[in-house]
Amino acid sequence: MKARQIGMIMLLPLLLSACSQGDSAPRTVVTGLVDATEIDAASKVPGRVRETFVREGQTVERGQKLVAIESDEIDAKVDQVNAAVAAAEAKLRLARSGARKEERDAARQGVEAARHQLDLAKKTYDRVVALRATGAIADAQFDEAEAKLKLAQDQLDMAESRYSLVMRGARAEEIDALSALVDQARGNLAEVRSYERETTQNAPIAGEVSKLLLHPGELAATGYPIVTIVDLSDVWATFAVREDMLARIHKGDTIQVEIPALGRTAPMTVASIAAMGDFATWKATSEKNSFDLKSFEVKARPVDRIDGLRPGMTVRWTME
């Protein structure tokens, strides 16, 4: 959501000087405009407006649904990330549960088979050793029996190592790595879910819908305002006052302003005094010893709530 104030066209004030009967000092009438806080509801993700739930001029409460946006890209991304999370969690479960029963049985049978082969090779080797002592066999047959015995022993060692690995399951480092992948996938899902929530825009404040910028079927760009809400409880009047008149104004002063649209006057409190841009400078004419005068922005807020006061209304302040 992007907050801003209603932009007031900063014009030089209409200054009317008049002397009333019996008054020795002139009174200056300064004309200003009413402003109010304005909030734009905008989406972080692009999409097409599916439905609007409010209309211009409608009063809304904070959190009330304003508009729904459809985004095929977000829907597809949610499905993709959900699948990634499921795959990462499945790998982690597999690592933690270890090998299946069939794999453990196969490893155990491999150890038993290797042990039988070693027993057979050992018996053969013992017989060859006895025959060699009598000179009944050649040295080559002895070497062959000895090699088969060593091979059978190596195969048993390999089978036992494999069985031990299957029974222990994955290493702690492998489980930690898979856990990190699960966390990463879940983080991606949380990010996508946050974008998914952006497809429904709710009122950030209570107020009145001043503008409905997009309608069903239109495309909403990222960050582009869709609905504008004005907070009528936060209004003020802005005046452009020439600097040579600032001696009469102080922050916190209570002033009386006329509101022509409401046909009444009301008290306001001077809230701030700030310099305006160069475009609001009163240029000196050709008179001798004249100089340029800066204009200042004077903001005044109502002392009490003024029913019917709306942004854009004109107010008049008679400066004594």
C-alpha angles and dihedrals in degrees: 000000000000120000122205140148124253104269110243116206099243104223126164108266123258101247116198118184119195137159116223120211112279094013118117096191123062120243119223120212114207119194120212141169133240118244133185139188113272129194127200119210109212136162127239090216130056121240146126121286107248101179141353121213101190139050134211113283093024119133113232135190126227110278095018114144113257109171141352123221126197120213121178090190092059092047091052092047091052091053091047095050092045089056091049091052092049092050093049092048091049091053091049092050090050092052093048096046093048126210123347121257091254091055092049091049092049091051092049092049089050090057092049092049091049091050091052090050090051092050091051093047091048092053091047091049092050092052092048091050091053093048092047090057090060092045092244096130136041125251090249092065090050091051090050093051091048092051092050090051092053091046091051090050091050092049091052091051091051092048092050091049091051091048091050091050093050092049094048094049124200121354120255090248091055092050091049090051092050091047089054090052090052091051091049092051091048090049090053089050091051090051093050091046089055089055090046090056088055089068087076115056119202130190110271092200140015112261146097127305104242099172136020102195100178133040134198112297095025123115119249115210124211110281093359113139114252102172128018119207123193121207104221090185090068107057134142141170123243124206131184107222127185114241095240087064096052093091087075094053130073132174109261095028117139113228134184116233131187118227107199094188091059096035093231145092126238138183120251133182122229103243104175144359118205137165118256128218126281090263087071095058119121105229120222119242127216095285115126117262092007122141140186118277124212121224121226130206112235117193121198126185126204115262089216132015112283111210113224095016107141137176114273096033119131122241128188124211119194107207112207 
